[in-house]
Amino acid sequence: MVPRDELDRYLRQVLETEKFKDYGPNGLQVEGRAEIRKLVSGVTASLSLIDAAVAAQADAVLVHHGLFWRGQDGRLTGWLKARVARLMAHGINLFAYHLPLDAHPDWGNNAQWGAALGLEADGRFGEQALGFVGEAGALNSLQKLVQQAQAVAGRELVVVPGDGRALRRIAWCSGGAQGYFEAAIAAGADAFLTGEISEPQAHLARETGVAFLSCGHHASERFGARALGAQVAQHFGLQHEFIEIANPA
């Protein structure tokens, strides 16, 4: 068991949340009961995840995508009211960490995704150093990289193959980081993996020869909340359960 405020302070410290300029508030977003015994982690604070946390008798939910974002209307109506009301009715705390959870060198989405792929970062790139880059190792051809990335994602990828070069350096950044492609190229990458692709990236891959792999936003961000939840549970002696809510995005 851990007091809610102690867990809040611990997460703020280990994730260094104050270092990041983010799209929404990091930390405790909805206050529930004061003592936490069971923690549920998941990717997004959807109603499906909240309902699953209620069924699991959780005291707190830890997610990557929280409820509140910059530019949001902010009124508690519709879907937002439904989610907040369910949390408050059951006294469940909601903790959300966006960019700090992408960036963490041990428990973050990029560190954990890289480990699942068999990649180890030796450098960072992009805005707020969120992108990871490292040696290709055994994933030294596009065919090998696509096979491994597809196995990890559990889904078909969107692949723009570049010029078919041997892969020496691979860069990756989870979620909607397609805008980091040029920074990945500048960092010396022969291939770049992220969650999404937009129209310009296909042209850049063809023109620069650097392969672009879109692996799915959700599929590339299933790692951080689970790893952080497990670490927190071990540190404080809590029960922990990661709950997967399928998402085709």
DAFENFEN-V240628 format. One record per run of one state. SS is the DSSP state (@ for helix, = for strand, . for the rest). FROM is the first residue (numbers start at 1). TO is the last residue. If there is no record, write none. Layout:
((SS:FROM:TO) (SS:FROM:TO))
This chain:
((.:1:1) (=:2:3) (@:4:15) (.:16:16) (@:17:19) (.:20:26) (=:27:30) (.:31:34) (=:35:36) (.:37:37) (=:38:44) (.:45:46) (@:47:55) (.:56:59) (=:60:65) (.:66:77) (@:78:89) (.:90:92) (=:93:96) (.:97:98) (@:99:103) (.:104:108) (@:109:117) (.:118:122) (=:123:125) (.:126:126) (@:127:129) (.:130:130) (=:131:135) (.:136:141) (@:142:153) (.:154:157) (=:158:160) (.:161:168) (=:169:172) (.:173:177) (@:178:186) (.:187:190) (=:191:194) (.:195:198) (@:199:208) (.:209:210) (=:211:214) (.:215:216) (@:217:220) (.:221:223) (@:224:236) (.:237:238) (=:239:242) (.:243:249))
